[in-house]
Amino acid sequence: MSENKAEKKDPLKIHREGTALSDAGKHEEAIDKFLEASKLYMEVGNIFDTSYMLFKAAECNFLLKDYDTAIERFLKAADLSFGKGYDRFGLGALEYALDCYKAAGKEGAKKVEELKKKIKELKEKLLKM
């Protein structure tokens, strides 16, 4: 019986629960919902919403000042987005990752310079489209 229940999990419902929790300031609980929805979206091949849920989880991590986890999730959201051609969304995720590096006081890190270069290149590419 529990298998049927697991099959019926609705990623959109969990997505909405995460949004409501986040809006209520319950960021830790929201992260769990966003990650669960992300996993469920991935299982059905919905890459955009998978990426978006990772992005939303990362936003919560940022608000909780867990910058390293936020960076990791923003970068993963960006990678998924670029893999499917969602370049504008991926660019936004990279910019948020850069904000996390700044907030964590890691602006001089080599990864920051690489990220700034990638963001600049993407903006130039998108302007040409």
C-alpha positions as CSV (number, residue, x, y, z in Angstrom):
1,M,0.0,0.0,0.0
2,S,2.8,2.4,0.7
3,E,4.1,1.9,-2.8
4,N,0.8,3.3,-4.2
5,K,1.0,6.2,-1.9
6,A,4.5,7.0,-3.0
7,E,3.4,6.8,-6.7
8,K,0.7,9.3,-6.1
9,K,2.9,12.0,-4.6
10,D,2.2,15.2,-6.5
11,P,5.2,17.3,-7.1
12,L,3.1,20.4,-7.8
13,K,1.3,20.0,-4.5
14,I,4.7,19.6,-2.7
15,H,6.0,22.6,-4.6
16,R,3.1,24.7,-3.4
17,E,3.6,23.5,0.2
18,G,7.3,24.6,-0.1
19,T,6.3,28.0,-1.4
20,A,3.8,28.5,1.4
21,L,6.3,27.5,4.0
22,S,8.9,29.8,2.5
23,D,6.5,32.7,2.4
24,A,5.7,32.1,6.1
25,G,9.4,32.3,6.9
26,K,9.8,28.6,7.6
27,H,12.8,28.2,5.3
28,E,14.2,24.9,6.8
29,E,10.9,23.2,6.3
30,A,10.5,24.7,2.8
31,I,13.9,23.4,1.8
32,D,12.7,19.8,2.5
33,K,9.6,20.4,0.4
34,F,11.5,22.0,-2.5
35,L,14.1,19.2,-2.6
36,E,11.3,16.5,-2.5
37,A,9.5,18.3,-5.3
38,S,12.7,18.6,-7.3
39,K,13.3,14.9,-7.0
40,L,9.7,14.1,-8.1
41,Y,10.0,16.5,-11.1
42,M,13.2,14.8,-12.1
43,E,11.6,11.4,-12.0
44,V,9.0,12.5,-14.6
45,G,11.6,14.3,-16.7
46,N,10.5,17.9,-15.9
47,I,13.9,19.5,-15.9
48,F,12.8,23.1,-15.7
49,D,10.8,22.5,-12.5
50,T,13.5,20.3,-11.1
51,S,15.9,23.2,-11.6
52,Y,13.4,25.7,-10.2
53,M,12.9,23.7,-7.0
54,L,16.7,23.5,-6.5
55,F,16.8,27.3,-7.0
56,K,14.0,27.8,-4.4
57,A,15.8,25.6,-2.0
58,A,19.0,27.5,-2.6
59,E,17.2,30.8,-1.9
60,C,16.1,29.4,1.5
61,N,19.7,28.3,2.2
62,F,20.8,31.8,1.4
63,L,18.2,33.3,3.8
64,L,19.5,30.9,6.5
65,K,23.0,32.1,5.7
66,D,24.1,28.6,4.6
67,Y,26.0,30.0,1.7
68,D,28.0,27.0,0.8
69,T,24.8,24.8,0.3
70,A,23.1,27.7,-1.5
71,I,26.0,28.0,-3.9
72,E,26.0,24.2,-4.6
73,R,22.2,24.3,-5.3
74,F,22.3,27.4,-7.4
75,L,25.1,25.9,-9.5
76,K,23.3,22.6,-9.9
77,A,20.1,24.5,-10.9
78,A,22.1,26.4,-13.5
79,D,23.7,23.3,-14.9
80,L,20.4,21.6,-15.3
81,S,19.0,24.7,-17.0
82,F,21.9,25.1,-19.4
83,G,21.6,21.4,-20.3
84,K,18.1,22.0,-21.6
85,G,18.6,25.4,-23.1
86,Y,17.1,27.5,-20.4
87,D,20.0,29.9,-20.5
88,R,18.3,32.9,-19.0
89,F,17.1,31.0,-16.0
90,G,20.6,29.4,-15.6
91,L,22.2,32.9,-15.8
92,G,19.9,34.0,-12.9
93,A,21.0,31.0,-10.9
94,L,24.7,31.8,-11.5
95,E,24.2,35.4,-10.5
96,Y,22.6,34.3,-7.2
97,A,25.6,31.9,-6.7
98,L,27.8,34.9,-7.1
99,D,25.8,36.8,-4.5
100,C,26.3,33.9,-2.1
101,Y,30.1,34.0,-2.6
102,K,30.0,37.7,-1.8
103,A,27.8,37.2,1.3
104,A,30.2,34.5,2.5
105,G,33.1,36.8,2.1
106,K,34.7,34.7,-0.6
107,E,35.0,37.3,-3.4
108,G,38.7,36.7,-4.0
109,A,38.3,33.0,-4.6
110,K,39.3,31.6,-8.0
111,K,35.8,30.2,-8.5
112,V,34.4,33.7,-8.2
113,E,36.5,35.0,-11.0
114,E,35.5,32.0,-13.2
115,L,31.9,32.6,-12.3
116,K,32.1,36.3,-13.2
117,K,33.7,35.3,-16.5
118,K,31.0,32.8,-17.3
119,I,28.2,35.3,-16.4
120,K,29.7,37.9,-18.7
121,E,30.0,35.4,-21.6
122,L,26.4,34.3,-21.1
123,K,25.1,37.9,-21.0
124,E,26.9,38.6,-24.2
125,K,25.6,35.4,-25.8
126,L,22.0,36.3,-24.8
127,L,22.3,39.8,-26.1
128,K,23.1,38.4,-29.5
129,M,20.0,36.2,-29.6
